[in-house]
Amino acid sequence: MSHIYIMHVKKAIFPVGGLGTRFLPATKSMPKEMLPIVDKPLIQYAVEEAANAGVEQFIFVTSRGKSAIENHFDHSYELENNLLTKGKRKTLASAQEMLKIPGSYAYVRQQEPAGLGHAIWCARHLIQNEPFAVILADDLIFGQSTTKEMIKNYSSGNMVAVMEVDKQKVPSYGIVKVDNNNKDLMQISEMVEKPSIENAPSNLAIVGRYILDHKVFDILEKQERGSSQEIQLTDAISSQLGKVPCLGYRIQNERFDCGSKIGFLQANISFALNRKDLSSEINNWLKTLTR
Ligand code: UTP
């Protein structure tokens, strides 16, 4: 009898140290990751996706001005007491649903926004010799099952989530070249961060979900700044190709780039249309717009 061995990935890193400049002025004093999709901040969707995948330790790489994230995952005694006194049990439950057993959340500071690769490296002391997940909260994917599916398909090395993007958008992404583009799990042979349209090896873009081998920290340690003068995670994974295999996992559900205004607006409408308590009202209103 053959058994499928599923690797247990216990830790996830949430890099939330970026400046969110595409979303100014909203993100001047508020973390981008606290922007709500309907009534839940982006970072809560990300944490729920990780928990749904069996993750037990949630590591946030934060920066100055991001304390709202820490507070969101903690008690708010004044609010909870108020709701309790008023007997608003359902509302109280929604204010408490992100509390986890003590020690589940860890925070480390990235002192300067030196790039995604640098943010991940800042969490190196919190990861032992084990694979770990990385979730970018502003890449919101319907269903909150992507990380779970990736872990199910992971055995060793590195894995990145990918999706096809319009050719014009290629210069905004890490782009991969794969050997078998017709499959949902692909062997990656080349990877380049933000290529020009002419130099892009394909239009398969990396989106914000990764399962990484801890050896990536050794590479990041010596990593030079790359595109946008930032330490790029793509460059670190790319430099391991040939030694450490890297799989591309084609995401199965719709994804929204909530770090961009248009992606954020689309996500809010799509998620509202999927909510029992909101769908008919929002649907009726949308119809009035197209009349
Ligand atoms: P983005 O490039 O989407 O985020 O990085 P950003 O830099 O905050 O946004 P813009 O481009 O200025 O609008 C993807 C993720 O990586 C994190 C971000 O917080 C985001 O979740 N990140 C990025 C860091 O944690 N540190 C960095 O130095 C850069």
Boltz pocket constraint, residues with backbone or C-beta under 6 A from the ligand:
constraints:
  - pocket:
      binder: B
      contacts: [[A, 15], [A, 16], [A, 17], [A, 18], [A, 19], [A, 20], [A, 21], [A, 22], [A, 23], [A, 32], [A, 61], [A, 110], [A, 112], [A, 113], [A, 114], [A, 115], [A, 116], [A, 118], [A, 119], [A, 136], [A, 137], [A, 138], [A, 259]]
      max_distance: 6.0
